[in-house]
Amino acid sequence: MLVSTARSGTNYLLAVYQKCFPDEFVVKEIFRRDGDSFQQLEKLLRINNDEAIRMARYDALGLWQKVKVAAARGNRRAAAKIFYYHQQSSDPIWSHFKSNDQVIHLIRRNPFDVLVSLKVATLTNKWMDFGEKNSRPKDVGLSLDRSEVLSFIQEQHDYVEAKREFFRGADYHEVFYEDVKDSENTLAATLCAMRGVDAPSAPVKIGLKKQKVRSNAEIVLNYDAVADLDRQYF
């Protein structure tokens, strides 16, 4: 189970993960209220979109158990991602992860980057880039309210620390986005080491491209007013 927050490199990690373990059943945000990976869930579980959404909202643990059991029938492991806020901390699915699943916690050391990336994606409505012509969003500029940035940084800090404490003693691994963002092969080696297997012998390449190619100073119009908050916290 991949635990993280939006705009922290989760699609990048799962894309590389799929290259390392091509036979596994890999889905994305199946636990968010609006659901995700509907075609894959329908093929595996024979459930329609409405049922997938219902389970995500009211029976997340049941959904995950169904996925794992169905995947195991084909001698496959299952992998998915969940964001901190997809399910309440009291939901039993978290305890299930802790007791039964390998947990990868993807952390972005600089939460300022997360906030800028989130705002740019929201403004452009562009959440992934596969390198197609004209697929990269147009350059945008934005202004940040200092109090909003401080609140966001604190929120991210609280999320990270809460999950660190909760998963203490579990099959729990932390990956920092900044350590692996520039090399698919470094990430592949990291993921394979967690599973105790050798990394792929051939170089790992994925189609997903970085969306954010400009610096924060170029994107944030009032950067001087918040520049001191653009630093690593974890």
C-alpha positions as CSV (number, residue, x, y, z in Angstrom):
1,M,0.0,0.0,0.0
2,L,1.4,3.4,-1.0
3,V,0.5,6.1,1.5
4,S,1.1,9.7,0.6
5,T,-0.7,13.0,-0.5
6,A,-1.5,14.5,-3.8
7,R,1.3,16.0,-6.0
8,S,4.0,14.0,-4.2
9,G,5.0,11.6,-7.0
10,T,2.7,8.7,-6.4
11,N,1.9,8.1,-10.1
12,Y,5.6,8.2,-10.8
13,L,6.3,5.6,-8.0
14,L,3.5,3.3,-9.1
15,A,4.6,3.5,-12.8
16,V,8.1,2.4,-11.8
17,Y,6.6,-0.2,-9.4
18,Q,4.6,-1.7,-12.2
19,K,7.8,-2.0,-14.3
20,C,9.5,-3.9,-11.4
21,F,6.6,-6.2,-10.8
22,P,4.7,-6.4,-14.1
23,D,2.5,-9.3,-13.0
24,E,1.0,-7.5,-10.0
25,F,-2.5,-5.9,-10.0
26,V,-1.8,-2.2,-9.5
27,V,-4.6,0.4,-9.1
28,K,-4.6,4.0,-8.0
29,E,-6.9,6.0,-5.7
30,I,-9.6,3.4,-5.2
31,F,-10.3,4.6,-1.7
32,R,-11.2,8.2,-2.5
33,R,-14.9,9.2,-2.3
34,D,-15.2,9.5,-6.1
35,G,-13.4,6.2,-6.8
36,D,-10.7,5.4,-9.3
37,S,-9.4,2.7,-11.6
38,F,-12.9,1.7,-12.5
39,Q,-12.1,-0.4,-15.5
40,Q,-9.5,-2.5,-13.6
41,L,-11.9,-3.0,-10.7
42,E,-14.7,-4.0,-13.0
43,K,-12.5,-6.6,-14.7
44,L,-11.2,-8.0,-11.5
45,L,-14.3,-7.9,-9.3
46,R,-17.1,-7.6,-11.8
47,I,-18.5,-4.5,-10.0
48,N,-19.7,-1.4,-11.7
49,N,-18.6,2.2,-11.0
50,D,-21.4,2.9,-8.6
51,E,-20.6,-0.1,-6.5
52,A,-16.9,0.7,-6.5
53,I,-17.7,4.2,-5.2
54,R,-20.1,2.9,-2.6
55,M,-17.5,0.6,-1.2
56,A,-14.9,3.3,-1.3
57,R,-17.2,5.5,0.8
58,Y,-18.7,3.0,3.2
59,D,-16.6,-0.2,3.1
60,A,-13.1,0.6,2.1
61,L,-11.7,-2.4,4.0
62,G,-14.2,-4.7,2.2
63,L,-13.1,-3.3,-1.1
64,W,-9.4,-3.9,-0.4
65,Q,-10.0,-7.4,0.9
66,K,-12.0,-8.3,-2.2
67,V,-9.2,-6.9,-4.4
68,K,-6.5,-8.9,-2.6
69,V,-8.5,-12.1,-2.6
70,A,-9.4,-11.8,-6.3
71,A,-5.8,-11.0,-7.3
72,A,-4.5,-13.9,-5.2
73,R,-6.7,-16.3,-7.2
74,G,-4.5,-15.5,-10.2
75,N,-1.3,-15.8,-8.0
76,R,-0.9,-12.0,-8.1
77,R,-0.2,-9.5,-5.4
78,A,-2.2,-6.2,-5.3
79,A,-0.9,-2.7,-4.9
80,A,-2.8,0.6,-4.6
81,K,-2.4,4.1,-3.2
82,I,-4.2,6.0,-0.5
83,F,-3.9,9.6,0.5
84,Y,-3.9,10.6,4.1
85,Y,-7.4,12.1,3.8
86,H,-9.1,9.5,1.7
87,Q,-10.3,7.6,4.7
88,Q,-10.7,8.9,8.3
89,S,-7.9,7.8,10.6
90,S,-10.4,5.8,12.6
91,D,-11.4,3.7,9.6
92,P,-10.4,0.0,10.1
93,I,-8.6,-0.1,6.8
94,W,-5.6,1.6,8.4
95,S,-5.2,-1.1,11.0
96,H,-5.6,-3.7,8.3
97,F,-2.7,-2.1,6.4
98,K,-0.6,-2.0,9.5
99,S,-1.2,-5.7,10.3
100,N,-1.3,-7.3,6.9
101,D,0.3,-5.2,4.2
102,Q,3.7,-3.7,3.2
103,V,3.4,0.0,3.5
104,I,5.4,2.5,1.5
105,H,5.2,6.0,2.8
106,L,6.1,8.5,0.0
107,I,7.1,11.8,1.5
108,R,8.1,15.0,-0.3
109,R,10.6,16.8,1.9
110,N,9.6,20.2,0.7
111,P,5.8,20.8,1.3
112,F,6.1,24.2,-0.4
113,D,6.7,22.2,-3.7
114,V,3.6,20.2,-3.0
115,L,1.4,23.2,-2.6
116,V,2.7,24.9,-5.7
117,S,2.3,21.8,-7.7
118,L,-1.2,21.3,-6.4
119,K,-2.2,24.9,-7.3
120,V,-0.7,24.7,-10.8
121,A,-2.5,21.4,-11.5
122,T,-5.8,22.9,-10.2
123,L,-5.4,26.0,-12.4
124,T,-4.6,24.1,-15.5
125,N,-6.7,21.0,-14.8
126,K,-3.6,19.0,-15.9
127,W,-2.7,16.3,-13.5
128,M,-0.4,14.0,-15.5
129,D,1.9,14.4,-18.5
130,F,2.8,11.5,-20.7
131,G,4.8,13.6,-23.1
132,E,2.3,14.0,-25.9
133,K,2.4,17.0,-28.1
134,N,0.9,20.1,-26.4
135,S,0.3,18.0,-23.2
136,R,2.3,20.1,-20.9
137,P,0.2,22.9,-19.3
138,K,0.8,26.5,-20.3
139,D,3.0,28.5,-18.0
140,V,0.9,30.0,-15.1
141,G,1.7,32.4,-12.4
142,L,0.2,32.4,-8.9
143,S,0.3,34.4,-5.7
144,L,0.5,32.6,-2.4
145,D,-0.9,33.8,0.9
146,R,1.8,33.4,3.6
147,S,-0.7,32.1,6.2
148,E,-2.0,29.6,3.7
149,V,1.5,28.3,3.1
150,L,2.2,28.0,6.8
151,S,-1.0,26.2,7.4
152,F,-0.3,23.8,4.6
153,I,3.2,23.0,5.8
154,Q,1.9,22.3,9.3
155,E,-0.9,20.1,7.9
156,Q,1.7,18.1,5.9
157,H,3.9,17.8,8.9
158,D,1.1,16.5,11.0
159,Y,0.0,14.0,8.4
160,V,3.6,12.6,8.1
161,E,4.2,12.4,11.8
162,A,0.8,10.8,12.5
163,K,1.5,8.0,9.9
164,R,5.0,7.5,11.1
165,E,3.7,6.9,14.6
166,F,0.8,4.8,13.6
167,F,2.8,2.4,11.4
168,R,5.6,2.0,14.0
169,G,6.5,-1.7,14.1
170,A,4.7,-2.5,10.9
171,D,6.2,-3.6,7.5
172,Y,6.7,0.1,6.9
173,H,9.2,1.9,4.5
174,E,9.7,5.6,3.8
175,V,10.8,6.9,0.4
176,F,11.6,10.6,-0.1
177,Y,10.6,11.9,-3.5
178,E,13.6,14.1,-3.7
179,D,15.9,11.1,-3.4
180,V,14.4,9.2,-6.4
181,K,12.8,11.8,-8.6
182,D,15.6,12.1,-11.1
183,S,16.2,8.4,-11.7
184,E,13.7,5.6,-12.4
185,N,16.5,3.1,-11.8
186,T,17.3,4.5,-8.4
187,L,13.6,4.2,-7.5
188,A,13.4,0.7,-9.0
189,A,16.4,-0.4,-6.9
190,T,14.8,1.1,-3.8
191,L,11.4,-0.6,-4.4
192,C,13.0,-4.0,-5.2
193,A,15.2,-3.8,-2.1
194,M,12.1,-3.5,0.0
195,R,10.9,-6.8,-1.4
196,G,14.2,-8.4,-1.1
197,V,14.6,-9.0,-4.9
198,D,17.1,-7.8,-7.5
199,A,16.2,-4.7,-9.5
200,P,15.5,-5.2,-13.2
201,S,18.6,-5.8,-15.2
202,A,17.5,-3.5,-18.0
203,P,17.1,0.2,-17.5
204,V,13.7,1.2,-16.3
205,K,11.9,3.8,-18.4
206,I,8.3,5.1,-18.0
207,G,6.2,7.4,-20.2
208,L,5.2,9.7,-17.4
209,K,6.9,13.1,-17.5
210,K,7.5,15.7,-14.9
211,Q,4.9,18.5,-15.2
212,K,6.7,21.1,-13.1
213,V,9.7,22.2,-15.1
214,R,9.9,25.8,-13.8
215,S,11.3,26.8,-10.4
216,N,9.0,28.0,-7.6
217,A,10.6,31.5,-8.0
218,E,9.4,31.6,-11.6
219,I,5.9,30.4,-10.8
220,V,5.1,32.3,-7.6
221,L,4.5,36.0,-8.4
222,N,5.1,37.1,-4.8
223,Y,7.9,34.7,-4.2
224,D,10.0,37.1,-2.2
225,A,7.2,37.2,0.4
226,V,7.3,33.5,1.0
227,A,10.7,32.4,-0.2
228,D,11.9,31.5,3.3
229,L,9.1,28.9,3.4
230,D,10.5,27.2,0.3
231,R,12.7,24.7,2.1
232,Q,12.9,21.1,3.2
233,Y,11.2,20.2,6.4
234,F,11.5,16.4,6.6
